[in-house]
Amino acid sequence: MKEIKIEEKEVSKYTRRSWLAFVNLFVLSGAGIAGWRGLSTQPLDGGILGGIPTPLRKGLETNEKLFRSTFNNLKLIKEYPKSEAAKKVRVNGAVGLEEASFEPTQWTLDLQKADNKSQSITLVELKKLPKTEIIYNFKCIEGWSQISWWGGVRFVDFCNHFGLNKEAQMQYVGMCTPDQEYYVGIDRESALHPQTILAYEMNGKPLIAEHDAPLRLIIPIKYGVKSLKRIGSIYFDNEKPSDYWAERGYDYYIGH
């Protein structure tokens, strides 16, 4: 059998590389631990964006500015044929839907205008507007997705019909459930995107209680946490409205 000889220089070379790799790993691990400890001791950002250390929130806000600066209202989310829509749509989350006394037949939408006046809008009035349907892949921030079919009024058509020209120039739209337990803030561009609708139908039929009757938001360019269930009120502001999940440390923009 032929003897395999390893030169001392080669052994020395491999040993040196191993030590360098070990030292680099040790240094990087130490830097990571120190960085995490330093970050975890930073103060939490307060107000409507509370929940995470200030440096992380600033990073998320930088991402939001980048996304908003490159937003294209003509870029549409992929749509699917009705045959691919789920027959049984997943129910997820019950925050804002637990008010025992809520009666869908008595529901009206409270629209708050820029002049501090409000207007109550019924479902009958909304259904008089042109109906838009969308079948798209609803994405949840928890990691699941489902193709679902929704019908309702485009938010941009809603604004035009009710003369919200001044309001629609503001930077944000706020929405909340009738009990005010769940609420979202949405940037103006996303709210006015042509695929954003105030939905009153699912799979061609009126929304039922477990799917947030009588009206919910469907905003395909955002993750599901922004698609507010059971809308009770809508208002406009140039400052960021309160947002349920942003207060708990999530990204405010939360687009995909």
N, C-alpha and C positions, 0 to 999 in steps of 0.2 A: 504494500500500500504506500502510495506517495505521501510523504510527510509534508504537512502544510506549515509553513513558517510565517510568522507575523513579525514584521520588523518593529523594533522598539519605537521608532519614530511614528509609525502608524498608531500604535497603542497610545503613545503620548498625545497624538493629535485628537483621537476619539475621547480620551479622558478629559482633555481641555475643553472640548465642545460640550461634553456632558456637564462639566462644572459651570460653564458659561450659561447653558440653558437653565440649570438649577438656580443660579444667581439671578437671572432675569425673571424667572418665575417668582422667586422670593420677593424681589423688589416690586414687581407689578402687583403681586397679591397684597403686599404691605400698603402700596399706594391706594389700591382699591378699598381696602378696609379703612384706611385713614380717611379717604374721601367720603365713604359712606357714613362713618362716624361724624365727620364734620357736617355733612348734609343733614343728618338726622337731628343735629342739635340746632339747626337753623330755625328761626321763628316761622310758624305757619302763616300763610297769607290769610288775611281776614276778610270779613264781609261776604259777598256772594261767591267769592272764589276761594273760600277757606278749605282746609283739609290736607294740603300738602305743603312742604317747605317752599319758601318764596323763590329760591333759584329754579326749582322745577317748574313752578307756575310761570315764571318769566320765559322759560324755554318753550312751554306750551303756547304762550301768547305770541312768541316769535313765530312759531309754526302757523298760528292763526293769521298773522299779518301776511305771511308768505302765501298761504292758500288764498286769502282774499284778494291779494294783488294779482294773482294769476287766474282768478275765477272766470269761467267762460259760460255765460248763460245759454249758449247754443250747444254745449256739450251735454248730451243726454245719457241717462242710465239705460242699459240694455233692457228691452221689453220682450216678453214671451207670448206665445199663443195661449188662449184660454185653456186649451187642453192640458197644458203643463202646470196649471195652477193647482195648489193643494186643495183637496176636497175638505180636509179637516185642518183648519188653520190653528197653529199653536197659540195657546194662551200663556202669556208671560207677564207677571207683575200685577199687583193689585193695589199699589199705592194710589190714593186718590179715588178709588172705586168702592170704598167700603162704607159709604154713607147709607145707612139702612133706610132713611126716609126719602132717598132720591127717587123721583118718579119721572121716567123718560118722557111720558106724554105731556108733562107740564114744563118741560125744558125749554128755555130760550137762551140764545147766545148774547152775552153782554159785550157789546162793542164799545170800547172807550176811545173817544176821539181826541184830537189834539187841542180842541177848544174846551176841554174838561167836561164836555157833554157826553152822554152815553146813549146808546140805542139798543133796544132789545130786538133780536132777530129770531124768527121762528124757523123751524125746519121746512115748513111749507114755502116760506119765502126763498130759502136757499135752493130748494128743488126747482124753482122757477128759472134759475140760471142755467146756462148750458152745462150739461153733464159731461165729465171727462172720466175715462176709465184708464187704469194702468195695471199691467201685470208685470211685476218685476221681482227680483230676488231680494226679499226683505232680510237685512242682515242685523243680527243682534251682537252687541259688544261682548256677550258671553261666549261667542264662537260659533253659534249655529245660524243657519240661514234657511229660508223657505220661499219658494215662488208663490206669490199670493196675488189675488185679483181684487182691486178696489175701485169704487166708483164714487164720484162726488164733484165738487166745484173747485176749479183751479183757484188757488189763492190770489193770483194776479187778477182773475176775472171777478172775484169777490171784492177786491179793492176798487176796481174800476166801476163796478155796479153801484157800490155804496159811496162813491165819491171820495175815496180816501187818497186823493192825490198828494195832499200835504203830508199825511201820515206815512205814506209809502216812500217818502223821501228820507225818513228817519233811518238811523243806522240799524235798529233792532226791532224785533217783534217779540212780545211776551205773551204767553198763553198759560192758563192754569185750569185745573179741574174745578167744578162747582164748590167743592169743600175746601179748595185752595191748599190741599195737601201735596199735590204734585204740580210742578210748574217747569216751564222751559223758556229759555231765551234763544232766539234764532237770529243770525245775521240777516240783514235786509236782502242781500243777493240770493241767499238760499231760499228764503221765504217766497221770493218772487220768481223763482225758477219755474219754468213751464210744466214741470212734472210734480210740483208740490200741490197737493189738493186737500181740501176739507172733505173727508170721506164720510158718507152716510150709507154706503153699501159695501158688502163683501160677497164675492162670488155671485154677483147679480141680485142679491137680496138685501133688505134693510139690516143694518147692524143689530145684533141682539145684545142683551145685557153683558154677557161674558166677553163680548168683543166691543165693549165700550160705547154702546148706544147712548145717545143717538148720533153723535158726531165726534170724529177723531181726526187728528192730523196724520197725513201720510207724506213723508218727505224723503224720497228715495236717495238723495245724495248725502243723507246722514245715516248714522246707525240708529237702530230702533228706539233707543232711549230718548231721542228727540221727537219721535212721532207720538205726541201727547194723546193720551186716551181721554175720552169724555171731556171735550173742551167746554169750559164754562164761560171763560172770558178771553178777550183778545185786546191787547193794547200795544202802543208803539212808543219808542223812546230812543233818544240818542245815546243813552247810557245803557250798559249791559243790564238786562232784566235779571232777576233772580233765576237760578237754574238748579233744580233739585240735585242732580248728579255732580255738577260743578262744585257745589258746596261740600260734596263728599270726596273731592280730590280728582274728579275726572276732567278730561279736556273739555273746555267750553264749546269749541267749534265742532268737534267730534264728527267730521266729515270723512268720506272714504272715496 
